[in-house]
Amino acid sequence: MTKIKPQPGIMEIALYQGGASQLPGHNDVLKLSSNENPLGPPSSAMKAVAEAAAQLHRYPPTDHAELRAAIADLWSLDPERILCGVGSDEVLQIVIQAYAGVGDEIIFTEHGFSMYPILTHMAGATPVCVPEKNRVVDVDTVLAAVTDKTRLVLITNPGNPTGTVLPEGELERLADALPADVILVIDGAYTEYAEGFDGGAALAETRPNVLMTRTFSKVYGLGGLRIGWGYGPQEMIDVMRRIRQPFNLSGVQLAAAEAAAKDRDWLRTCVDLNAEQRSRLTDAVRQLGLACDDSSANFVLVRCADAAEADAADQAFKAAGILIRRVPGYGFPEGLRITVGDARQTDRVIAALTNWRTTG
């Protein structure tokens, strides 16, 4: 037996499982299992990728200045307080690595992003999972879990797979009640879909211990390129830059994200389409006697009576050539997370769901 031992926590990590993308026996598979934009990336980003591909022999800039400037201009932020990463996952990994280690604790909620325990174990820290209340983050429960070992609190808002939102007043109450040496991370991958929500930008702007993270993978349709960013206090961002890989983003990634950030018409088009089709899907689900909360993301979480009924629904979707996401690992054995598609795709989903409920 080898005497080589991994760092503490590594062997506690369960491998991440992504959404399925293939369905044997079906040529026209509708993939609604990974919360991807049905319109894909904007043409402006595609053009930028093609142009950047001609410079693949060049190293990319390490300061990400042009991308940070585009993000700052879009969201009225300070570009010096923006950190870019390989998806928001890397930003989360960097802040955890920078501020937590063996003997420390990191708090997240029961329906939070499944990468949280993985990233916590990577740092050798201890994950502390707390309950939610009616599928929404409960501030009092989070605060009750804080100890002198707590270093970070990770909040997914809007939630995944719930789609629910913790009101900004409650986020502010949480930020103000945390000890000064505990970092609140607001993971806002779906912020653009939540009407009127700033993703935690105001808190990150004004609080010394709040970091906001965002991504280009969802509304901008650039999941295949893996680009994210974080925004927080200058001191925190300066610390995180010390351990960020200097060439973590390629020239192609930077060019695509910059073009997407500047394409405000595309952003509005995608947000409007999602709101329209999300409403259609939510109404249809409820009319068929199934439960679902109002979603502020680009998916709807359907709650069946139990796991057996959810499995039957999943099989009915597969028979119709549709891939959705079962989410038992997120605490919902009875749940079906369905990505919001375009009008035609929503038609297929509603038809399959109706056929199952009326004939199954």
Secondary structure by P-SEA (a helix, b strand, c coil): ccccccccccccccccccccccccccccccccccccccccccaaaaaaaaaaaaaccccccccaaaaaaaaaaaaccccccccccccaaaaaaaaaaacccccbbbbbccccccaaaaaaaaacbbbbbbbbccccccaaaaaaaccccccbbbbccccccccccccaaaaaaaaaaccccbbbbbbccccccccccccccccccccccbbbbbbccccccccccccccccccaaaaaaaaaacccccccaaaaaaaaaaaaaaaaaaaaaaaaaaaaaaaaaaaaaaccccccccccbbbbbcccaaaaaaaaaaaaaacbbbbbccccccccbbbbccccaaaaaaaaaaaaaaaacc
